[in-house]
């Protein structure tokens, strides 16, 4: 039986048998599991998953966000879609997408909302800085619309640079049970 922890024996063969990559594993660092909140009395830790920085892991990220969010169907679909977009940005633009790279995905159920954090391993290059932003609309450009999608569908979103890593977070408000609509002030 193979170990799920680090070491040269962890992981499994990819479909073509050409290489090995690690299995996803639970994140245990408190900074990865803590939500980004203004109210410092909030002490509940969320669930963090560390996945290989590979495109084929995006489906796993979407599935885990869906399972952990406990949102109603439409809000859950939005959370899945946004998590996939942010994950793909992380592996396309940071060291997380290089060989051996990893991405940390955290899900936090907060009062009135769910917060998802995607943390990469930082920019490629010594002096490089990567700050995800909403690009101006350009009908001739292919791609580059992921953060525009996040800005349009998330109730709130932002970035945090800490310890050489970049975290993109977003929140999806839980629909108000009486009206079935999201209340932008829920949980504040």
VOBA-1610 file (N, C-alpha, C; in pm, whole numbers, padded with zeros to 5 digits, always signed):
BEGIN
Unk+00084-00118+00000Unk+00000+00000+00000Unk+00088+00124+00000Unk+00055+00220-00085Unk+00135+00340-00094Unk+00094+00440+00012Unk+00190+00515+00060Unk+00165+00618+00161Unk+00101+00740+00096Unk+00010+00807+00166Unk-00050+00930+00117Unk+00033+01050+00158Unk+00132+01034+00240Unk+00219+01142+00284Unk+00336+01155+00188Unk+00420+01255+00212Unk+00534+01284+00126Unk+00632+01169+00117Unk+00744+01196+00055Unk+00845+01092+00036Unk+00845+01045-00107Unk+00949+00977-00144Unk+00962+00937-00283Unk+00863+00829-00324Unk+00803+00759-00227Unk+00710+00652-00261Unk+00565+00697-00268Unk+00536+00824-00238Unk+00396+00867-00238Unk+00349+00897-00379Unk+00220+00894-00400Unk+00164+00927-00529Unk+00115+00804-00601Unk+00079+00822-00728Unk+00036+00710-00808Unk+00070+00737-00952Unk+00066+00636-01033Unk+00099+00651-01175Unk-00011+00731-01244Unk+00030+00818-01334Unk-00070+00885-01415Unk-00125+00786-01517Unk-00228+00825-01588Unk-00296+00733-01679Unk-00204+00670-01781Unk-00101+00743-01827Unk-00012+00689-01928Unk+00107+00615-01870Unk+00121+00615-01737Unk+00232+00546-01675Unk+00365+00615-01698Unk+00363+00744-01736Unk+00487+00814-01769Unk+00548+00884-01650Unk+00480+00897-01540Unk+00536+00970-01427Unk+00451+00953-01303Unk+00498+01016-01197Unk+00426+01006-01071Unk+00391+01146-01024Unk+00279+01158-00957Unk+00246+01284-00892Unk+00172+01253-00763Unk+00180+01342-00665Unk+00125+01312-00534Unk-00027+01312-00532Unk-00080+01230-00444Unk-00223+01232-00420Unk-00260+01359-00345Unk-00383+01408-00361Unk-00425+01522-00278Unk-00416+01482-00132Unk-00388+01580-00048Unk-00381+01551+00095Unk-00440+01667+00173Unk-00479+01636+00295Unk-00541+01737+00380Unk-00437+01836+00427Unk-00469+01964+00418Unk-00383+02068+00471Unk-00403+02079+00622Unk-00295+02088+00697Unk-00305+02093+00842Unk-00253+02224+00902Unk-00192+02308+00823Unk-00140+02436+00873Unk-00257+02527+00909Unk-00257+02584+01032Unk-00367+02673+01072Unk-00387+02791+00977Unk-00279+02849+00922Unk-00297+02964+00833Unk-00369+02924+00704Unk-00358+02797+00664Unk-00427+02751+00545Unk-00573+02718+00574Unk-00602+02684+00697Unk-00738+02642+00734Unk-00820+02754+00795Unk-00758+02869+00826Unk-00831+02979+00890Unk-00898+03066+00785Unk-01022+03106+00810Unk-01090+03195+00715Unk-01033+03336+00724Unk-01053+03415+00619Unk-01017+03556+00620Unk-01141+03631+00668Unk-01141+03677+00793Unk-01256+03747+00849Unk-01209+03866+00929Unk-01295+03968+00938Unk-01264+04086+01018Unk-01290+04061+01166Unk-01388+03979+01195Unk-01423+03948+01333Unk-01325+03845+01387Unk-01229+03887+01467Unk-01125+03797+01515Unk-01176+03694+01616Unk-01302+03708+01660Unk-01359+03610+01752Unk-01394+03480+01679Unk-01398+03484+01547Unk-01432+03364+01470Unk-01315+03268+01481Unk-01336+03153+01538Unk-01224+03063+01563Unk-01235+02929+01490Unk-01340+02909+01414Unk-01358+02782+01346Unk-01262+02769+01228Unk-01199+02655+01217Unk-01112+02629+01103Unk-01192+02557+00995Unk-01159+02586+00871Unk-01224+02519+00760Unk-01147+02394+00720Unk-01175+02348+00602Unk-01107+02231+00547Unk-01013+02276+00437Unk-00889+02230+00444Unk-00790+02264+00342Unk-00744+02136+00274Unk-00728+02144+00143Unk-00682+02032+00062Unk-00563+02079-00021Unk-00457+02003-00021Unk-00339+02036-00101Unk-00339+01944-00222Unk-00341+02005-00341Unk-00346+01926-00464Unk-00228+01962-00554Unk-00191+01869-00638Unk-00084+01892-00735Unk-00127+02004-00831Unk-00032+02088-00869Unk-00060+02198-00960Unk-00064+02151-01104Unk-00161+02067-01134Unk-00177+02009-01267Unk-00318+02034-01316Unk-00337+02060-01446Unk-00470+02086-01499Unk-00573+01977-01469Unk-00528+01851-01464Unk-00624+01743-01440Unk-00678+01742-01297Unk-00623+01825-01210Unk-00672+01833-01073Unk-00787+01933-01056Unk-00816+02011-01160Unk-00924+02110-01152Unk-01058+02043-01124Unk-01084+01928-01181Unk-01211+01858-01156Unk-01221+01817-01009Unk-01111+01772-00952Unk-01110+01737-00810Unk-01139+01860-00723Unk-01077+01972-00757Unk-01100+02097-00682Unk-01247+02135-00688Unk-01307+02132-00807Unk-01449+02167-00820Unk-01536+02072-00738Unk-01506+01943-00744Unk-01584+01843-00669Unk-01576+01867-00519Unk-01455+01891-00467Unk-01438+01913-00323Unk-01505+02041-00276Unk-01496+02147-00355Unk-01563+02271-00318Unk-01714+02249-00314Unk-01766+02177-00410Unk-01908+02146-00413Unk-01949+02067-00290Unk-01873+01963-00257Unk-01907+01876-00144Unk-01896+01948-00010Unk-01799+02035+00004Unk-01775+02099+00134Unk-01856+02227+00156Unk-01908+02286+00050Unk-01973+02416+00064Unk-02111+02410+00129Unk-02184+02301+00109Unk-02320+02287+00162Unk-02409+02403+00118Unk-02391+02446-00005Unk-02474+02552-00062Unk-02587+02491-00143Unk-02696+02567-00165Unk-02800+02518-00255Unk-02745+02508-00397Unk-02814+02436-00486Unk-02758+02402-00618Unk-02701+02518-00701Unk-02772+02628-00719Unk-02719+02736-00804Unk-02596+02802-00742Unk-02600+02826-00613Unk-02484+02886-00545Unk-02367+02789-00545Unk-02395+02660-00530Unk-02290+02558-00531Unk-02223+02554-00668Unk-02302+02562-00774Unk-02246+02562-00910Unk-02156+02683-00932Unk-02197+02799-00881Unk-02114+02919-00893Unk-01982+02900-00819Unk-01988+02846-00697Unk-01866+02823-00619Unk-01773+02726-00692Unk-01828+02621-00750Unk-01747+02524-00826Unk-01679+02592-00944Unk-01755+02667-01020Unk-01702+02732-01139Unk-01591+02830-01104Unk-01615+02911-01000Unk-01515+03010-00961Unk-01389+02943-00906Unk-01405+02837-00828Unk-01288+02765-00775Unk-01205+02708-00890Unk-01271+02652-00991Unk-01199+02601-01107Unk-01123+02710-01180Unk-01185+02826-01197Unk-01118+02939-01265Unk-00995+02985-01188Unk-01011+03004-01057Unk-00899+03054-00977Unk-00788+02949-00969Unk-00824+02822-00956Unk-00723+02715-00956Unk-00645+02716-01088Unk-00715+02723-01199Unk-00647+02723-01329Unk-00557+02845-01345Unk-00600+02962-01293Unk-00512+03079-01296Unk-00385+03054-01215Unk-00402+02991-01098Unk-00286+02965-01012Unk-00183+02878-01082Unk-00229+02775-01151Unk-00131+02687-01216Unk-00079+02744-01348Unk-00151+02839-01406Unk-00105+02899-01531Unk-00004+03012-01508Unk-00012+03079-01394Unk+00066+03201-01376Unk+00164+03199-01258Unk+00177+03087-01186Unk+00264+03086-01068Unk+00349+02959-01063Unk+00435+02952-00964Unk+00519+02834-00945Unk+00437+02709-00917Unk+00314+02725-00876Unk+00229+02608-00850Unk+00209+02524-00975Unk+00221+02584-01093Unk+00203+02511-01217Unk+00329+02444-01269Unk+00443+02467-01202Unk+00567+02403-01242Unk+00572+02260-01188Unk+00665+02183-01236Unk+00679+02044-01191Unk+00693+02039-01039Unk+00611+01958-00975Unk+00613+01944-00830Unk+00534+02052-00757Unk+00473+02144-00831Unk+00397+02252-00769Unk+00269+02205-00704Unk+00221+02282-00607Unk+00099+02248-00535Unk+00012+02373-00518Unk-00115+02349-00495Unk-00213+02454-00467Unk-00291+02411-00343Unk-00317+02506-00255Unk-00397+02478-00136Unk-00536+02536-00158Unk-00637+02453-00141Unk-00777+02494-00158Unk-00845+02480-00022Unk-00900+02590+00028Unk-00966+02590+00159Unk-01111+02631+00143Unk-01199+02565+00217Unk-01341+02598+00216Unk-01385+02624+00360Unk-01454+02736+00379Unk-01498+02777+00512Unk-01647+02808+00509Unk-01723+02742+00593Unk-01865+02773+00608Unk-01877+02877+00719Unk-01911+02999+00680Unk-01924+03110+00773Unk-02071+03148+00786Unk-02105+03224+00888Unk-02246+03266+00901Unk-02293+03342+00776Unk-02393+03289+00709Unk-02452+03353+00592Unk-02376+03341+00463Unk-02262+03274+00464Unk-02181+03268+00342Unk-02081+03154+00349Unk-02021+03124+00233Unk-01912+03027+00222Unk-01794+03102+00162Unk-01676+03080+00220Unk-01554+03143+00169Unk-01464+03033+00113Unk-01411+03056-00006Unk-01317+02964-00069Unk-01186+03039-00090Unk-01075+02977-00050Unk-00943+03035-00069Unk-00860+02941-00155Unk-00792+02997-00255Unk-00701+02922-00339Unk-00563+02987-00321Unk-00468+02911-00267Unk-00336+02966-00238Unk-00232+02897-00325Unk-00155+02980-00398Unk-00051+02926-00486Unk+00085+02942-00419Unk+00189+02899-00488Unk+00324+02902-00433Unk+00402+03027-00472Unk+00334+03126-00524Unk+00399+03252-00555Unk+00442+03263-00700Unk+00488+03382-00736Unk+00522+03409-00876Unk+00645+03334-00923Unk+00653+03320-01054Unk+00769+03259-01117Unk+00874+03368-01131Unk+00992+03345-01081Unk+01100+03445-01091Unk+01117+03520-00960Unk+01239+03565-00936Unk+01275+03632-00811Unk+01195+03760-00785Unk+01190+03848-00883Unk+01130+03980-00861Unk+00988+03991-00916Unk+00936+03881-00964Unk+00802+03885-01023Unk+00694+03899-00916Unk+00587+03963-00953Unk+00471+03976-00865Unk+00349+03939-00947Unk+00265+03856-00892Unk+00140+03822-00961Unk+00024+03864-00874Unk-00052+03960-00922Unk-00173+04002-00853Unk-00289+03984-00950Unk-00373+03886-00925Unk-00487+03865-01013Unk-00574+03991-01017Unk-00620+04024-01135Unk-00705+04143-01150Unk-00804+04120-01264Unk-00907+04203-01265Unk-01007+04199-01371Unk-00952+04279-01488Unk-00934+04212-01602Unk-00882+04278-01721Unk-00994+04349-01796Unk-00959+04456-01866Unk-01060+04521-01950Unk-01111+04423-02056Unk-01236+04437-02091Unk-01294+04351-02193Unk-01226+04378-02327Unk-01188+04273-02395Unk-01125+04282-02526Unk-01177+04166-02610Unk-01267+04194-02705Unk-01326+04085-02782Unk-01226+04010-02868Unk-01107+04065-02890Unk-01007+04000-02974Unk-00911+03911-02894Unk-00914+03924-02762Unk-00823+03845-02678Unk-00888+03710-02644Unk-00807+03605-02653Unk-00852+03472-02613Unk-00814+03455-02467Unk-00908+03417-02384Unk-00881+03397-02241Unk-00875+03528-02166Unk-00831+03518-02041Unk-00818+03637-01958Unk-00947+03685-01896Unk-01049+03601-01896Unk-01178+03644-01842Unk-01212+03578-01708Unk-01122+03498-01654Unk-01150+03425-01530Unk-01182+03516-01413Unk-01101+03621-01393Unk-01126+03710-01279Unk-01249+03798-01303Unk-01281+03824-01429Unk-01405+03897-01459Unk-01525+03812-01415Unk-01516+03682-01437Unk-01620+03589-01394Unk-01630+03588-01241Unk-01515+03585-01173Unk-01514+03589-01027Unk-01580+03717-00977Unk-01542+03830-01035Unk-01599+03959-00993Unk-01750+03966-01016Unk-01797+03901-01122Unk-01940+03906-01154Unk-02023+03812-01067Unk-01968+03695-01030Unk-02049+03595-00962Unk-02028+03588-00811Unk-01911+03628-00762Unk-01885+03620-00619Unk-01953+03736-00546Unk-01993+03712-00424Unk-02049+03820-00341Unk-01938+03917-00301Unk-01819+03865-00276Unk-01700+03941-00243Unk-01579+03860-00289Unk-01468+03927-00318Unk-01346+03856-00352Unk-01228+03948-00329Unk-01109+03889-00323Unk-00989+03969-00306Unk-00866+03882-00312Unk-00750+03946-00289Unk-00623+03875-00291Unk-00545+03909-00165Unk-00456+03820-00129Unk-00370+03838-00013Unk-00233+03784-00050Unk-00129+03865-00029Unk+00010+03822-00052Unk+00074+03804+00085Unk+00123+03682+00111Unk+00180+03654+00242Unk+00281+03541+00229Unk+00401+03564+00283Unk+00503+03460+00284Unk+00542+03411+00146Unk+00541+03497+00047Unk+00577+03457-00089Unk+00465+03386-00164Unk+00350+03371-00100Unk+00237+03302-00161Unk+00128+03404-00194Unk+00044+03370-00287Unk-00072+03454-00320Unk-00198+03373-00295Unk-00290+03433-00223Unk-00421+03371-00199Unk-00526+03454-00268Unk-00606+03391-00350Unk-00726+03454-00406Unk-00843+03392-00332Unk-00927+03477-00275Unk-01043+03428-00200Unk-01169+03488-00259Unk-01276+03413-00243Unk-01407+03467-00280Unk-01510+03411-00185Unk-01622+03482-00176Unk-01733+03438-00092Unk-01860+03432-00174Unk-01940+03333-00143Unk-02073+03319-00202Unk-02171+03326-00085Unk-02262+03424-00090Unk-02363+03435+00016Unk-02462+03321+00006Unk-02505+03274+00121Unk-02613+03174+00123Unk-02743+03246+00092Unk-02826+03188+00009Unk-02956+03252-00019Unk-03038+03261+00109Unk-03109+03373+00122Unk-03201+03391+00234Unk-03311+03286+00221Unk-03333+03209+00327Unk-03428+03098+00319Unk-03570+03146+00288Unk-03609+03260+00339Unk-03747+03308+00317Unk-03769+03352+00173Unk-03673+03427+00117Unk-03694+03483-00017Unk-03626+03403-00127Unk-03525+03320-00090Unk-03452+03245-00191Unk-03347+03326-00264Unk-03323+03452-00219Unk-03222+03535-00285Unk-03105+03558-00191Unk-02991+03595-00248Unk-02873+03626-00166Unk-02887+03765-00108Unk-02845+03781+00016Unk-02844+03910+00082Unk-02699+03950+00101Unk-02653+04053+00034Unk-02515+04094+00040Unk-02468+04131+00179Unk-02560+04148+00275Unk-02521+04185+00410Unk-02529+04068+00506Unk-02557+03950+00458Unk-02571+03833+00546Unk-02439+03803+00615Unk-02447+03774+00743Unk-02331+03730+00818Unk-02234+03838+00858Unk-02269+03967+00835Unk-02177+04075+00873Unk-02210+04129+01008
//
